[in-house]
């Protein structure tokens, strides 16, 4: 099938990386990284599972990639706001 080709996953990774450039929020980057890892794994011949298992692997790798990106890039200044007073207190 087409989903078992490593080149398909690498193309999906490239499309998601371009989408990340258009909407920079580290949303698509983790998924792009995981699709690239799966694509390279399929091209290397590590395994050739079916589509459901590939989607589970991509989802798990996306979570790991997102956590790694969050750890490396961190939280931007002003992204998290802690409220210490209520607007109705005045």
Residue, then its C-alpha position, 0 to 999 in steps of 0.5 A: x500500500x501507499x502508506x507503507x512507503x517511507x517516501x509517503x511519510x517523508x512527503x507528509x513530513x515536508x508538507x507539515x514542515x511547510x505548514x509550520x512555517x505558515x503557522x509558527x506555533x510548534x503545532x505541526x513541527x512535532x507531527x512533522x518530526x514524527x512522520x520523518x522518523x517513521x518515513x526514515x524507519x520504513x526506508x531503512x526497513x526496520x518494520x512494515x506494519x499496517x496503517x493503524x499501527x503506523x498511526x499509533x507510532x506517529x501519535x506516540x512519537x508526536x507526543x515525545x517530539x512535542x515534549x522535547x520541543x517544549x523542553x528545548x524551546x521552552x515557554x515564551x515570555x508572556x505566554x503563560x499569564x498568572x492572575x493574582x487579582x480579580x477584575x471585580x476586586x476594584 
